[in-house]
Amino acid sequence: TIMDTELHPVGDVNSDVPDDASNPNWPWKPDEECPFEDRCITDLEKDGPYKRNEVCVSDKLNGKELKVVEFDTERWFDKLHVNGQVFSGSMSDVAALEGLVVDENGIKFESDPVVQKSGFKLCAQ
């Protein structure tokens, strides 16, 4: 039985603050940008294991054909979203990602709070 329906306090809303059309998470903070170097994107930690509950997005490879350089995430739980598809697991699990042309929605990565692995590196071919 639920005894109390108040889960957390709700702050005041300032109606004078305009919506941020460039932030799909508005009124919360936007997702962090995935690092972009040498025509490649990675998870936020680049060469180290990604963190718990990590989220990053990128539009840097929009319209580009992908080359998968590294891919190691917790299968089924840590997810890379590309073109409406979800990819997770190891290099052998994401063969369909190789050569895929990224649409205008870009790329989003999100990890869960349990297992962290080495992450991903995707480059423009």
Short mmCIF file of the C-alpha atoms (twelve columns), coordinates in Angstrom:
data_MODEL
# 
_entry.id   MODEL 
# 
loop_
_atom_site.group_PDB 
_atom_site.id 
_atom_site.type_symbol 
_atom_site.label_atom_id 
_atom_site.label_alt_id 
_atom_site.label_comp_id 
_atom_site.label_asym_id 
_atom_site.label_seq_id 
_atom_site.Cartn_x 
_atom_site.Cartn_y 
_atom_site.Cartn_z 
_atom_site.pdbx_PDB_model_num 
ATOM 1   C CA . THR A 1   0.000  0.000  0.000   1 
ATOM 2   C CA . ILE A 2   1.292  3.442  -0.884  1 
ATOM 3   C CA . MET A 3   1.116  5.639  2.179   1 
ATOM 4   C CA . ASP A 4   2.601  8.881  0.884   1 
ATOM 5   C CA . THR A 5   2.371  10.097 -2.705  1 
ATOM 6   C CA . GLU A 6   4.899  12.939 -2.358  1 
ATOM 7   C CA . LEU A 7   8.155  11.534 -3.727  1 
ATOM 8   C CA . HIS A 8   10.132 14.779 -3.743  1 
ATOM 9   C CA . PRO A 9   9.457  18.477 -3.354  1 
ATOM 10  C CA . VAL A 10  8.646  20.439 -6.482  1 
ATOM 11  C CA . GLY A 11  10.294 23.856 -6.857  1 
ATOM 12  C CA . ASP A 12  8.675  27.032 -8.068  1 
ATOM 13  C CA . VAL A 13  8.398  27.511 -11.817 1 
ATOM 14  C CA . ASN A 14  9.441  30.891 -13.177 1 
ATOM 15  C CA . SER A 15  7.105  31.512 -16.122 1 
ATOM 16  C CA . ASP A 16  9.274  34.456 -17.249 1 
ATOM 17  C CA . VAL A 17  12.058 32.068 -18.328 1 
ATOM 18  C CA . PRO A 18  11.564 31.167 -22.001 1 
ATOM 19  C CA . ASP A 19  11.669 27.583 -23.267 1 
ATOM 20  C CA . ASP A 20  15.017 26.492 -24.699 1 
ATOM 21  C CA . ALA A 21  14.120 25.083 -28.130 1 
ATOM 22  C CA . SER A 22  17.695 23.788 -28.594 1 
ATOM 23  C CA . ASN A 23  17.438 21.594 -25.467 1 
ATOM 24  C CA . PRO A 24  15.184 18.538 -25.870 1 
ATOM 25  C CA . ASN A 25  15.450 17.962 -22.085 1 
ATOM 26  C CA . TRP A 26  14.109 21.409 -21.183 1 
ATOM 27  C CA . PRO A 27  13.539 22.420 -18.382 1 
ATOM 28  C CA . TRP A 28  16.367 20.127 -17.250 1 
ATOM 29  C CA . LYS A 29  19.980 20.505 -18.367 1 
ATOM 30  C CA . PRO A 30  20.906 19.283 -21.850 1 
ATOM 31  C CA . ASP A 31  22.811 16.019 -22.247 1 
ATOM 32  C CA . GLU A 32  26.600 16.347 -22.435 1 
ATOM 33  C CA . GLU A 33  28.272 16.261 -25.844 1 
ATOM 34  C CA . CYS A 34  30.259 13.101 -26.585 1 
ATOM 35  C CA . PRO A 35  33.949 13.952 -27.169 1 
ATOM 36  C CA . PHE A 36  34.816 14.500 -30.838 1 
ATOM 37  C CA . GLU A 37  38.444 14.235 -32.059 1 
ATOM 38  C CA . ASP A 38  39.966 13.282 -35.403 1 
ATOM 39  C CA . ARG A 39  36.528 12.645 -36.959 1 
ATOM 40  C CA . CYS A 40  35.624 10.222 -34.132 1 
ATOM 41  C CA . ILE A 41  33.265 10.275 -31.148 1 
ATOM 42  C CA . THR A 42  33.656 8.333  -27.905 1 
ATOM 43  C CA . ASP A 43  31.952 7.961  -24.550 1 
ATOM 44  C CA . LEU A 44  32.796 10.749 -22.075 1 
ATOM 45  C CA . GLU A 45  35.854 8.978  -20.614 1 
ATOM 46  C CA . LYS A 46  37.477 8.352  -24.013 1 
ATOM 47  C CA . ASP A 47  40.159 5.748  -23.188 1 
ATOM 48  C CA . GLY A 48  38.872 4.684  -19.762 1 
ATOM 49  C CA . PRO A 49  35.734 2.806  -18.758 1 
ATOM 50  C CA . TYR A 50  32.586 4.920  -18.997 1 
ATOM 51  C CA . LYS A 51  30.842 5.963  -15.786 1 
ATOM 52  C CA . ARG A 52  27.582 4.870  -14.196 1 
ATOM 53  C CA . ASN A 53  24.466 6.593  -15.582 1 
ATOM 54  C CA . GLU A 54  26.496 8.332  -18.267 1 
ATOM 55  C CA . VAL A 55  24.619 10.055 -21.071 1 
ATOM 56  C CA . CYS A 56  26.142 11.831 -24.044 1 
ATOM 57  C CA . VAL A 57  24.913 12.896 -27.460 1 
ATOM 58  C CA . SER A 58  26.522 13.941 -30.716 1 
ATOM 59  C CA . ASP A 59  25.490 15.288 -34.089 1 
ATOM 60  C CA . LYS A 60  29.101 15.445 -35.343 1 
ATOM 61  C CA . LEU A 61  28.708 12.297 -37.456 1 
ATOM 62  C CA . ASN A 62  25.296 13.165 -38.926 1 
ATOM 63  C CA . GLY A 63  25.261 12.304 -42.621 1 
ATOM 64  C CA . LYS A 64  28.509 10.327 -42.277 1 
ATOM 65  C CA . GLU A 65  29.132 6.624  -42.787 1 
ATOM 66  C CA . LEU A 66  30.328 4.947  -39.582 1 
ATOM 67  C CA . LYS A 67  33.467 2.951  -38.931 1 
ATOM 68  C CA . VAL A 68  33.407 1.076  -35.612 1 
ATOM 69  C CA . VAL A 69  36.859 1.302  -34.019 1 
ATOM 70  C CA . GLU A 70  35.932 0.125  -30.513 1 
ATOM 71  C CA . PHE A 71  32.714 -1.156 -28.996 1 
ATOM 72  C CA . ASP A 72  32.376 -2.795 -25.573 1 
ATOM 73  C CA . THR A 73  29.258 -2.053 -23.504 1 
ATOM 74  C CA . GLU A 74  27.137 -4.063 -21.089 1 
ATOM 75  C CA . ARG A 75  24.882 -5.983 -23.437 1 
ATOM 76  C CA . TRP A 76  21.186 -5.036 -23.224 1 
ATOM 77  C CA . PHE A 77  21.757 -2.383 -20.533 1 
ATOM 78  C CA . ASP A 78  24.223 0.223  -21.826 1 
ATOM 79  C CA . LYS A 79  22.900 1.483  -25.137 1 
ATOM 80  C CA . LEU A 80  24.024 3.424  -28.169 1 
ATOM 81  C CA . HIS A 81  21.099 4.856  -30.154 1 
ATOM 82  C CA . VAL A 82  21.606 5.467  -33.891 1 
ATOM 83  C CA . ASN A 83  18.859 5.923  -36.513 1 
ATOM 84  C CA . GLY A 84  16.162 4.641  -34.176 1 
ATOM 85  C CA . GLN A 85  18.124 1.443  -33.496 1 
ATOM 86  C CA . VAL A 86  19.758 0.391  -30.226 1 
ATOM 87  C CA . PHE A 87  23.221 -1.165 -30.144 1 
ATOM 88  C CA . SER A 88  24.932 -2.794 -27.158 1 
ATOM 89  C CA . GLY A 89  27.398 -5.550 -26.348 1 
ATOM 90  C CA . SER A 90  30.714 -6.187 -28.082 1 
ATOM 91  C CA . MET A 91  32.118 -5.612 -31.570 1 
ATOM 92  C CA . SER A 92  30.524 -8.844 -32.808 1 
ATOM 93  C CA . ASP A 93  27.095 -7.647 -31.614 1 
ATOM 94  C CA . VAL A 94  27.162 -4.388 -33.558 1 
ATOM 95  C CA . ALA A 95  28.109 -5.505 -37.086 1 
ATOM 96  C CA . ALA A 96  25.083 -3.597 -38.461 1 
ATOM 97  C CA . LEU A 97  26.614 -0.357 -37.163 1 
ATOM 98  C CA . GLU A 98  29.568 -0.608 -39.570 1 
ATOM 99  C CA . GLY A 99  28.883 1.503  -42.664 1 
ATOM 100 C CA . LEU A 100 25.606 2.902  -41.323 1 
ATOM 101 C CA . VAL A 101 24.953 6.524  -42.362 1 
ATOM 102 C CA . VAL A 102 23.880 8.561  -39.310 1 
ATOM 103 C CA . ASP A 103 20.571 10.382 -39.762 1 
ATOM 104 C CA . GLU A 104 19.658 13.897 -38.579 1 
ATOM 105 C CA . ASN A 105 18.847 12.638 -35.062 1 
ATOM 106 C CA . GLY A 106 22.500 11.971 -34.290 1 
ATOM 107 C CA . ILE A 107 23.886 9.538  -31.741 1 
ATOM 108 C CA . LYS A 108 23.039 9.067  -28.067 1 
ATOM 109 C CA . PHE A 109 24.816 6.870  -25.524 1 
ATOM 110 C CA . GLU A 110 23.413 5.957  -22.122 1 
ATOM 111 C CA . SER A 111 24.739 3.599  -19.459 1 
ATOM 112 C CA . ASP A 112 23.008 2.095  -16.459 1 
ATOM 113 C CA . PRO A 113 24.272 2.177  -12.844 1 
ATOM 114 C CA . VAL A 114 25.625 -1.380 -12.653 1 
ATOM 115 C CA . VAL A 115 28.465 -2.533 -14.959 1 
ATOM 116 C CA . GLN A 116 30.893 -0.256 -16.767 1 
ATOM 117 C CA . LYS A 117 33.027 -1.417 -19.686 1 
ATOM 118 C CA . SER A 118 35.570 0.218  -21.995 1 
ATOM 119 C CA . GLY A 119 32.957 1.964  -24.158 1 
ATOM 120 C CA . PHE A 120 32.953 2.922  -27.802 1 
ATOM 121 C CA . LYS A 121 34.766 4.824  -30.507 1 
ATOM 122 C CA . LEU A 122 32.986 5.547  -33.791 1 
ATOM 123 C CA . CYS A 123 34.585 7.399  -36.679 1 
ATOM 124 C CA . ALA A 124 33.500 8.855  -40.000 1 
ATOM 125 C CA . GLN A 125 34.771 6.693  -42.876 1 
# 
